[in-house]
């Protein structure tokens, strides 16, 4: 074993301690900022947290707690005022929505919905990809994109296994028929019959060497080579009829090997396309609802923090009206892209109804139906969770729909906004811990129909969701991460850093707002490839708010597109958990994700620009500078 040079070993040792160097020396290097003005002290905290978030030398949630220490020490805010920022209304909306999502996941309701939709959509390659993307995007609107991708990837792999196994079986039968029939040339029939011996098929229908496959479902690698060698090297007692016949056999087998390689490549491309469709749809679907992804909640919290007079311009109904069409447009464009890149010329064939393709479709459909059968009939608990989920969505959309008075407009919010979306989500979450998971006695027929062998519980039935399950599955670190962002915004307001930033950005007034938005979206999408999407939105949105005020542009015109762009992490496996889950399947390389991810970023920014300049302009009145944005510039 070669001994590494001393310089290489020293470099590796230093590299392993990079986290220690960043944690220890970054505060000392930036310390002059903290010792000057109050605005510079706040900038010191923001830069330090940005460095820690980008390098991840500390857990993201731990870095988010730094304002509770540094703001009081630097005289920016009192400790009690800083700590109050960590459990604001947006945090509670996140907690309540996650509890409902955990209940959906706990009862496997999301898997039932996914499989049912796939059975309805169909299993032809084009429709199959569209079905996977639609289901993944819909589920990601309500539950975490990580849980959605983790559930969908095994389903994709099961379908791919069925398709590949059916291809192998058909190729094996075709090879057997060709070997039994012998060559078409009568002159060489005797020679081929004496040379090529077909092994007997076993009980499973396989034919030995000519049907061997690798563990990855690749095409045969030895069949044609063995046949060629046996043809070119006859037994000692015989001689080849003529040299040209041997070369003909060699050419035929070479063509067969080339065709097998083509089939193997087509399989790989289809596998890559379906897996990428899942991770892309998981990221795209989250932008459609406020609770779908962290940056949306950051925007909601920053709006209430920075612009308390905005009157709830961002709520579940208004956000859904803007973001859902944007999500559909992005999803369709992503589907077209993946079809062209990973299916290519077979796009037309993906819609055909040939006999061979029908057999593959039946295999894939059988795999999905088998997964669906394992779930059994819908239980009382699943039905209850679905009813509560629909109730929460209905209450969200009808609370303050903006174009008409909602149920909370006059009953609760006539004088002030007493009831918010967080109230609704926590109310439904509370019902999950109260309602039983087993039907009452007067619904015993439900128990009999869903599970005839089930015994009636003697004691009280457990609730739909227990605290043990909720505590284990809710990502509490995101709650702290959101709170850290709100604390930064409040500290920048109190220190005056927001006013200073606003004055520095006045020259941007001469640039068209749409151009500023496009450039900022590009920067956000690039930054989020290397940092958490929540951390990206937390750092950038307050700065964008102060910039918008300084150039007299509606803050939503810039903040909404950049919030969406913070979720466009399509290029790298480490950019977002769905990418990492798909990458771990082994089918994809970093280059595969990077090439299509660049195009996906461009598609996302283009769709966002179209949306914000069309229906977004009307929905949020972006042509005018609102009154709630006047006054002291915040960050």
N, C-alpha and C positions, 0 to 999 in steps of 0.2 A: 504494500500500500504506500503510495507516494506521500511524502511529507510536504505539507503546504508551506510556502515561504512565510517568513515572520511577518512581513507587511500584510499579507492576506489574512493571516490569523488575527493580527491586531485590528484590521479593518472590520472583520466579522465581530469581534468582541465589542468594538465601539458601536457597531450597528445594532447589536442586541440591546445595548443600553441607551438607544435613541430616545425611548420614552422617558428615562430618567433625566437625560440632558434637557429635553424640552420642558419637562415639569420644573426642573430646578433652575434653569438659566433664562427661560423666557420671561418670567416675572422680573428678573434682575435687569435684563436688557431693556425692557419697556418701562422700568421704574421711573425714569425722568419725567414721563408723562404724568404719573400719579402725583408727583411732587410740585406740579405747577398749578394751573387753574382748576376749577371745579369741572369745567367742560372736558379738559384734558384727562382728568382723573376718571371720568365716565368712559372716555374713549379708551383708556388703559384697560378697563374691565372688559369692554366689548372686544378689543383686539386680542386680549388674552384668551377669552372664551372662544373666539373664532379660531385661534390657533389650536387650542385643545380639541375643538370639535372636528377640525379638518384632519388632524393627525391621529385622533382617537387614542391619545396616550392615557386618557382616563375614560371611564364609561361616560356616555353622553349625559345620562341623568346626573352623575356626580358633578360634571362640569356645569350643568344647569344650576347647581346649588351655590356656585361661587358668589352671586350677588348677595346672598344672605350673609356672607362674611365680609366681602370687600366694600359694599356700599356703606355699611355702618362705619367701617374702619376709616374710609376715606371721606367721611362726612357728607356723603351724597344723599342718603335717606336714612331714616330711623329703622331699626330692625323690625319693629312691629308693622311698619308700612311695607317693607320689602316682603315679609312673610305672607302678608295678605294677598299678594299677587299669585301665589301658587295654588290657590283653590278658587279661581274665579268661575263665572258662569259657564264659560267655554270648557273648562276642565270637567265640570259636572255633566255637561252635555256629552262629552266624550266618554265619561264613565258610564252614564246611563245607556248610551247607544252600544257600548261594548258589552254590557251585561246582556242585552237582548241578543247581540251577535253570538256571545258565548253560549247562550241557551239554544240558539239555532244550530250551532256547531255540535253542542253536546248531544242533541237528539238526532243528529245525522239528517236533519231536514234539508240542509244545503246539498247533500249528496243525492237525496231523493229527487230534488228539483233538477239537479244537473243531469242525472240519468234519464229522467222523464223527457226533458227537452231534447236530449240527443236522440232518443227514440222517435220523437216527433219530427225532428229536422231531417233525419236520414244519415246514411253513412257513406255516400259517395265522397270521394276526396274533397271536392270543392265544398259540398254541403257539410261534410264532417268538420273541416276546419272552421267554417262559419259557425257551426253549432258549438264547438269548443270555445270559440271566442265570445259568442253571445252569452253562453252560460257563465263563463268566467267573469266577464264584465259585469253581468247582472249581480252575481254573488259578491263581487268586490265592491259594489255600491253600498253594501250593508255590513259585510264582515271584513276582516282584515285581508289585505291582498296576500299576505304570507299564508294564512290558513286556506285561502282559496287556491293558491298555486299548489300547496302541499296536498290538497285533496284531488285536484284535477290531474296532476302529473301521473299518479299511478293508474288512473283511468285511461289516459293517453297511452301509456306503455302497454296496458292490457289489450287495447285495440290494436296497437302496432304488432304485438306478438301474434295475435290471431291472423292479421293480414299476412305476416311473414311466414307463419306456419302453413297457411293455405297456399301461398306461392311455392313453398318447398314441396308440398305434397303434389301439386300439379306438375311441377318440373320433374319430380321423381316418376310419376306415371308416364309422362311424355318420353323420358329417357328409356324406360322399360319397353314401351311400345316400339321405339326406334331400334333398340337392340334385338328384340324378338323378331321384328319384321326383316331385319338385315338390310343390306345396301340395295339400292334400286337397280344397280347395274347387274344384269344376269351373269356377265362374264366374271364378276368378282364375287358372286354369291357363295361359291364353294370355298373360296379363300377366306371370306369374312366369317363364314359359319365355322370354319376350323380354327379361327383365331380368336374371335370375340365370343366369350362365354358369359351369359347373363346369370348372375347369382339368383338363387331362388328368393322370392319375397317371403319375409317372415310374417308372423300373424298380424302385425300392426300395419302391413301394407308397404313397408319400406323394403328397398331392394339392395341393401348392403352398401358396397363401396360407392356405387354410382349416385347415391343419395346422401352421402355424408355432408354435414353442414357444421359450420362453426357455431360457437355459443351465441354469437351475435346475429345469427340468421343470415349469414352471408352465402353467396352462391358457391357451388362446389369448386374446389381448387385442384382436385386430383383426377376427376373422372375422365376428362378429355385427354389429359396427359397420359393416363394409363392406356386408354384406347389407342392413342397415337403410337405409343411405344410398342404395344402388342402388334399393331399393324405393320410397323416398319421392321420389326424383328421377328420373322416367322420361326417356327420350330426347325430344328436341324434337318429333318427329313424333307422339308418343303422349301421351295424357293418362291419369291414373289413373282407373280405373273409378269409384271413389268414395273419399272420405276415410276412411270407417271401415276399409276394407281396409288402407290404409297404417298406421293405428293398430294393427290386429291384428298386422301383421308386426312393428311396433315392440315390442309387448308380448311376442310370442313370442321375439324376440331378446333382450329384457331378461331374460326368464326363463332363456334359455340362458346368458347371461352370469352370472346369479346362480348357476345350477347349476355353471358352471365355477369360479366363485369358491369355492363350497362344496367342490368336489373338490380345489382347490388347498389350501384350509385343512385338509382332511382329510389330505392328503399331508404337510403341514408338521407336523401334530400327530403323525402316525405316526412321522415322522423324529425328532422331538424325543423321543418316548417311547422308541424303540429306543436312541437314543444315551445318554439318561439311564439307561436300564436297564443299560448296559455300565459306566458309571462308578460307579453305585451298587453294582452287584454286585462290582466290583473292590475297593471298600472293605469291603464286607460279608464277602466270602470270606476276606480276610486274617485275620479274627479267629478262625478255626476252628483254626488250628495255631500253635504257638509261633514258628515261623520265618516265618509268613505276613506279619507286619508288625512294625515296630520296637517299638511299645509293649509287645507281648507279651514280647519279649526283655528289655525294661527291667524288667518285673515279675519275670521269672525271675532276673535279676541282682540286683535289689534284695532279693528274698527271701533269696538266698544271702548277700548282704552284710549285711543288717540282722538276719536271723534264721537264723544258721548252724545252729541246732539244729532247724530245721523238718523235717529228714529228707526233703528232696525232695518236699514235699507238692505242689509244682507241677512236673510233668514232662509229656512229650508225651502220654502216655496220659490222665492226669487232666485236662489242659487240653482235649484233644479231646473227652473225654466230657462236659465242661461246655459248651464253646464251639460244638461242631458243631451240636447241637440249637438253640442260640440263633441261630446263623447261618441255619439252615433256616427258623426262624420269621420272622426278619427278612426273608429273601429272599422268602418267600411274601407277607408283608404289603406289601413294596415292589412286588411284581408286581401285587397288587390295586390299590394306589394308582396306579401308572402306567397301568393299564388304565382306571380310572375317569377319570383326568385327561386322558389323551391319546387314548383311543379312545371313551370315553363311551357314547353310546347304541348304537354299533355293536358293543358287546361281545358281544351275542347273535349279531349277524351275523358276528362273527369266527369262529364255530364252524360256520357254515352251509356248504353244499356247492353253491352256485350255479355256473352255467356260467362267468359272468364271473370269479367269485372263483377258480374252478379254474384258469382261464388265468393269473391273476396268480400263483397258487401254483406252477404249472409254471415260470413265468419265474424266480421266486425260487429254486426248487429247481435249475433249470438253472445258475444263477449259482454256487450252492454246489457242485454237482457238478463244474463246470468248475474251480473252485479246488482241489477235492479231486483231480481228475485231474492237475493240474499237479504235484502232489507225487509222483506215480508210486507204485510199490510200496514197501513198507516195507523199508528197507535194513538191513544187518547192524548198522551203527552205531546206528540208531534203536532196533532191538530190544535191543541191549546196554545203551543208556542207560535204556530203560524197565525192563529187568530190574534194573539197579542202583538205580533210583529206588524200585521196589517193595521191594527188599531193605532199603533204608534205612528206609522207612515201617514195614515189618514189624519190624525190629530196634528201632525207636523204641517202638512200641506194646507190645512184649513184654519190654522191658528191666525195667521196674518197673511192672506194671499195677496194683499196690496191693491189689486184691482177691485175687490169688494171687501166688505167688513167680514172678518172671520169670527169664529165662536168666542175668541178671547177679546175681541176689539171693544165691545161694550160691556160684557159681563165682568171682566177683570182689569182690562187695560185702558179704561176710559180716562183715568187721571195720570197714570204712569204705567210703565211696562212691568207689571207685577208677574205675569206669566210669560215665560220664554220657552224656547225649544228644550232647554234643559229640564224645565218642570215636567214636560211631557215624557221625556225619555226616562227620568227618574221615577215617575208614576208607573209607567209600564214595567220598569225594572223591579219596582217594589211588588207588583202583582206576581212576578215570577217566583218570588220567595214565599208567597202566600197560597197561591192556587195549587191544588194537589196534582200529582202526576198520574194518578189512577182515577178512573171514573167513579162517581158516587154510586150508591146502591141502585138508584132509580135509572142508571144508565148501564146496568150490568150487561145488557145486550151488546153494547160496544165492546166490552171485555171479551165476551164469548166470540164475537165475530173476528176480532183482531188476533186473539190468542186463545183457542179453545182449551188448551191445557193449563192455562194460567189459574192459579189458586187465588181466591179472594183474600186480600190482606185482612188479618184480624185487627191490627192496630191502625193508626192514622197513616195515610199514604205520604211518602216524602214529597216535598214541593217540586215544582218544575225545575228549579235551580237552587242548588245549595251553595252556601258561602265557600265551602272547600273547593268546589269546582270553579267558582268565579275568581277566587283568590289565586288559583293556580294558572288560569288562562288569561287574565286581564294583564296587558303590558303596562304595569304601573310606572315604568320608566318614562313612558310618553307623557304621563300626567306631569311629572317633574320637569320634563323637557319643555312642555308648553308653559309651565309656570315660570321657568327661567327666562323665556322669551318675553313674557309680560312684565317681568321684573326689569329686564333691560329697557323696555320701552318706557316704563314709568321712571326709571332712573335718568334716562336721557331727557325726559321732559323736565324733571326737577332740577337737573344740573344746568340746563340751558344749551346742551349740545345740539338739540334739534334746531334751535334758532340759528346757531352758527352754521350747521350744515345747509340749512335752507338758503342762507345768504350766499354761500359759496356756489350754489347751483343756479343762480339767476341767469347766467349767460345761455343756458339751455333753452331759454324762451324763444330763441330764433329758429330752433329746429322743430319741424312738424311733429306733433305728438305721436302719430302713427310710427314714424321712424324711430323715435325714442323707445317706443314700446317694443318694436322688433329687436332692436339692439339689446335691450335689457332682457328680453326673453332668451336670446341666444346666450347671454352671459349666465343667466340663471340655469338654463339647461346644461351648460358646460360645468358649472360649479356643483350642481347636484349629482354629477357622475362621481365626484370624489368625496362628497360629504352627505350627511343625512338630509333627506328632503325637508324634514321638520326644522333642522338646524339652518338649512339654507333659507327657508322662508322666514325664520325668526330673525336672522341677521339682516336680510335685505328689505323686508316689507316696511319697517320703520323708516329706513333711509329713503325709500321710494315715496313714502307718504310726505316727508318733509320736502323732497324734490318737487313733487306735484304742487304743493302749496306755493313754493317759491316761484314757479312758472305759471301759476294760475290755471292749472289743468285739473279736472276732476280726478281725485286720487284713485278712484276705482278704475279709471281708464288705464292706469299703469299697474296697480296692485293686483287686479284680477288676472290679467294674462301672466304675470310673473308667478302668481300662486299656482296656476295650472302648470307652468313650465317647471316648477320645482318637482313635479311628479313625473317629468319626462326623463327618467333614468333608464335608457334603453340599451346603452352601449356596452357596459362592463358587467361581468358577473357579480362584482362586489358593490355595484351601485345601489341595488335594492334587493331584499330577500327573495322575491320571485325569480329574479335573474339567477341568483345563487342556487335555488332549488332546481331550476331547469338545467343549469350547467352541471350540477352534480349527477345528472342522469348518465353522462358519459358520451352522449351523441354529439355534443356541440364543442367547438373550439372558441377561443377568445376572438379569433378573426371572424368567425361566423356571426357572432353577436355584434362585433364592432361595425362590420360592413352594413348590415341591415339597420343597426341602431342609429347610425348617422342619418340615414334616410328617414327613419322614424322620428328623429328629433326635428328634422326639417318639416315633415308632415304635421307634427304636433304644433309647431310654431305657426305654420301657415293656417291651419284650421283655427287656432286661437285668434289670430289676427282677423280672419274673416268673421268670426263670431263676435268679437268685441266691436267691430266696425259696422255690424249690421243689426241683428236683434239685440245685442248687448247695448248698443248706443241708445236704442229706444227704451229698453227695459230699465236701465239705470240713469237715463237722462244725462248722458255723457257729453252732450254738446255744450252744456253750461257749467260754470263753476258754482257748486252748491253753497248755500249759506252755511251749512254745518261745517264746511271746510275752511271758512274764514276765521280770522283771529290768530291767536298765537300758534306758531308752527310747532308741531310735535314731532317726535320720532318714534 
